[in-house]
Amino acid sequence: MTVSMAGGKIQKRKPASADHYQGGIQFHKSKGQHILKNPLLVDTIVQKAGIKSTDVVLEIGPGTGNLTSKLLNVAKTVIAVEMDPRMVLELQRRFQGSGFGNQLKVIQGDVLKCELPYFDVCVANIPYQISSPLTFKLLAHRPVFRCAVIMYQREFAMRLVAKPGDTLYCRLSVNTQLLARVSHLLKVGRNNFRPPPKVDSSVVRIEPRKPLPPVSFKEWDGLIRLCFNRKNRTLGAIFRQKSVLSLLEKNYKAMQALQISQPSSNDANMLDVAVLGDTAGDSSTDLDGGKEDEEMEIDGGDGEGAEESEFKSKIMGILSQGDFEDKRAKKLTQVDFLYLLSLFKKAGIHFA
């Protein structure tokens, strides 16, 4: 803080870069540093996590340790991952000599780049810009944890829990719910943080499925990306597009020539889970107000070759088996997508 003279009066000014100070530490909104200041909410989050006295808890983004303190009271061990070295020093200072020294382990680093240790429960108040990659990194973690209770930007949270037919139902919803049971716990207003963010938040509980569905995640991701690229269009319109048919036929012929069968479900590599969290170029994350896309069938028209027409008939035949041709991705369930993928697999059609 600086001091200046104006009109004979002393005026105090905060540094231009400062967002907020707590215990002498400056927090930056630009880095996603928003500390939960409401003690009742902190207690609620801990209670919703259902932590046992034998649990190892992974806390991501502990900040100055307000939530950490509550977790240490109920867990066997708390492993806190914090990127900001100033926060790490504050955590060590705060809990040194408090009786919790042996229970708290602090890892300084980027959680997306760190190799995470074993944990039973994850509790996190994270920078919102890493929401998707962090979620799928956790879901790829082995051994499987029991549950995660995570604070997200509210709109992202509502996408995670959205159901078929909901406006926010998208590729993120489908991929997350393939791997886990997701439930909304509570809404958190922006004024519960210091400094307050620009948006409201929500706390979500994530419970990994055991065992995972028997699918190749790369194949699944290819299908889901295709279907949700225009989620309001019918699958028939999507798969009639010349670009889509060309890609699938190329994959089909390559696999036929190499005589490579589609990977079995038992060969699914957990590292492939990460592809489900890649939202780059994902138009399904944009709100569309529920408007229907114009049905435009882009095919070869009169100039369509006999071979191309035959492959197109093959694809349309697959869609007709499950009455998928007139259905839209935004209303399909997990079971629907799993069945559709199995039909393509049986016919030797690949998406990866």
Backbone hydrogen bonds, N-H to C=O, Kabsch-Sander energy under -0.5 kcal/mol:
donor,donor_aa,acceptor,acceptor_aa,energy
2,T,13,R,-2.4
4,S,11,Q,-2.3
6,A,9,K,-2.3
9,K,6,A,-1.6
11,Q,4,S,-2.8
11,Q,9,K,-0.5
13,R,2,T,-2.5
18,A,15,P,-1.6
19,D,27,F,-1.1
20,H,27,F,-0.9
22,Q,25,I,-1.9
25,I,22,Q,-1.5
27,F,20,H,-3.3
29,K,27,F,-0.5
31,K,28,H,-0.8
32,G,29,K,-2.3
33,Q,28,H,-2.2
34,H,32,G,-1.1
35,I,194,R,-2.3
37,K,35,I,-0.5
37,K,192,N,-2.5
38,N,192,N,-0.9
42,V,38,N,-1.8
43,D,39,P,-2.2
44,T,40,L,-2.1
45,I,41,L,-2.5
46,V,42,V,-2.0
47,Q,43,D,-2.3
48,K,44,T,-2.7
49,A,45,I,-1.3
50,G,46,V,-0.5
50,G,47,Q,-1.2
51,I,46,V,-0.7
55,D,52,K,-1.7
57,V,55,D,-0.6
57,V,77,T,-3.0
58,L,121,V,-3.0
59,E,57,V,-0.6
59,E,79,I,-2.7
60,I,58,L,-0.5
60,I,123,V,-1.6
61,G,59,E,-0.5
61,G,81,V,-2.5
65,G,62,P,-2.2
69,S,65,G,-2.1
70,K,66,N,-0.8
71,L,67,L,-2.2
72,L,68,T,-2.4
73,N,69,S,-0.8
74,V,70,K,-0.6
74,V,71,L,-1.2
75,A,71,L,-2.4
76,K,55,D,-1.9
77,T,55,D,-1.7
78,V,103,Q,-2.6
79,I,57,V,-3.3
80,A,78,V,-0.7
80,A,105,K,-2.8
81,V,59,E,-2.8
81,V,79,I,-0.5
82,E,80,A,-0.6
82,E,107,I,-2.5
87,M,84,D,-0.6
88,V,84,D,-1.8
89,L,85,P,-2.1
90,E,86,R,-1.8
91,L,87,M,-2.7
92,Q,88,V,-2.4
93,R,89,L,-2.4
94,R,90,E,-2.8
95,F,91,L,-2.1
96,Q,92,Q,-1.1
98,S,95,F,-1.7
103,Q,100,F,-1.1
104,L,100,F,-1.6
105,K,78,V,-2.7
107,I,80,A,-3.4
108,Q,106,V,-0.6
109,G,82,E,-1.6
109,G,107,I,-0.6
111,V,109,G,-0.5
113,K,110,D,-1.7
114,C,110,D,-1.8
116,L,114,C,-0.8
120,D,56,V,-3.0
121,V,56,V,-1.6
122,C,147,C,-1.9
123,V,58,L,-2.7
124,A,149,V,-2.0
125,N,60,I,-1.6
126,I,151,M,-0.9
130,I,127,P,-1.9
131,S,128,Y,-1.6
134,L,130,I,-2.3
135,T,131,S,-2.1
136,F,132,S,-2.0
137,K,133,P,-1.7
138,L,134,L,-2.5
139,L,135,T,-1.9
140,A,136,F,-1.1
141,H,138,L,-1.2
146,R,120,D,-2.6
147,C,120,D,-1.1
148,A,206,I,-2.2
149,V,122,C,-2.9
150,I,148,A,-0.6
150,I,204,V,-2.5
151,M,124,A,-2.7
152,Y,150,I,-0.6
152,Y,202,S,-3.0
154,R,200,D,-2.4
157,A,153,Q,-2.4
158,M,154,R,-2.4
159,R,155,E,-1.5
160,L,156,F,-1.9
161,V,157,A,-1.5
162,A,158,M,-0.7
162,A,159,R,-0.5
165,G,330,K,-3.0
166,D,163,K,-2.5
169,Y,166,D,-1.2
174,V,170,C,-2.1
175,N,171,R,-2.7
176,T,172,L,-2.3
177,Q,173,S,-2.3
178,L,174,V,-1.2
179,L,175,N,-1.1
179,L,176,T,-0.6
180,A,176,T,-1.7
181,R,207,E,-2.9
182,V,180,A,-0.5
183,S,205,R,-2.3
185,L,203,V,-2.9
186,L,203,V,-1.2
188,V,201,S,-3.0
192,N,189,G,-1.8
193,F,190,R,-1.5
194,R,35,I,-2.1
201,S,188,V,-3.1
202,S,152,Y,-2.4
203,V,186,L,-2.9
204,V,150,I,-2.6
205,R,183,S,-2.8
206,I,148,A,-3.0
207,E,181,R,-2.5
209,R,179,L,-2.9
215,V,213,P,-2.1
217,F,215,V,-0.6
220,W,216,S,-2.6
221,D,217,F,-2.7
222,G,218,K,-1.9
223,L,219,E,-2.1
224,I,220,W,-2.8
225,R,221,D,-2.5
226,L,222,G,-1.6
227,C,223,L,-2.4
228,F,224,I,-2.5
229,N,225,R,-0.9
231,K,228,F,-0.9
233,R,230,R,-1.9
235,L,324,F,-0.6
235,L,327,K,-2.6
236,G,325,E,-2.4
238,I,234,T,-1.9
239,F,235,L,-2.9
240,R,236,G,-0.9
241,Q,238,I,-1.1
242,K,298,I,-1.7
245,L,241,Q,-2.6
246,S,242,K,-2.4
247,L,243,S,-1.8
248,L,244,V,-2.5
249,E,245,L,-2.5
250,K,246,S,-2.0
251,N,247,L,-2.2
252,Y,248,L,-2.6
253,K,249,E,-2.7
254,A,250,K,-2.1
255,M,251,N,-2.4
256,Q,252,Y,-2.2
257,A,253,K,-2.5
258,L,254,A,-1.9
259,Q,255,M,-0.9
260,I,255,M,-2.0
261,S,259,Q,-0.6
267,D,264,S,-1.7
268,A,265,S,-1.4
272,D,269,N,-1.9
273,V,270,M,-1.5
274,A,271,L,-1.2
275,V,272,D,-1.3
276,L,272,D,-0.5
276,L,273,V,-1.5
277,G,273,V,-0.5
277,G,274,A,-1.2
278,D,275,V,-1.1
279,T,277,G,-0.9
282,D,279,T,-2.2
283,S,281,G,-1.1
285,T,282,D,-1.4
286,D,283,S,-1.6
291,K,288,D,-1.5
296,M,294,E,-1.1
297,E,295,E,-0.6
298,I,296,M,-0.8
299,D,297,E,-0.8
303,G,300,G,-1.3
304,E,301,G,-1.4
309,S,305,G,-2.4
310,E,306,A,-2.1
311,F,307,E,-1.9
312,K,308,E,-2.5
313,S,309,S,-2.2
314,K,310,E,-1.6
315,I,311,F,-2.2
316,M,312,K,-2.6
317,G,313,S,-2.0
318,I,314,K,-1.6
319,L,315,I,-2.1
320,S,316,M,-2.0
321,Q,317,G,-1.1
321,Q,318,I,-0.5
322,G,318,I,-0.7
322,G,319,L,-0.7
323,D,320,S,-1.2
324,F,319,L,-3.2
327,K,324,F,-1.7
329,A,233,R,-0.6
330,K,231,K,-1.5
331,K,328,R,-1.9
332,L,329,A,-1.6
337,F,333,T,-2.2
338,L,334,Q,-2.5
339,Y,335,V,-2.4
340,L,336,D,-2.6
341,L,337,F,-2.6
342,S,338,L,-1.9
343,L,339,Y,-1.9
344,F,340,L,-2.0
345,K,341,L,-2.5
346,K,342,S,-2.3
347,A,343,L,-1.4
348,G,345,K,-1.4
349,I,344,F,-2.9
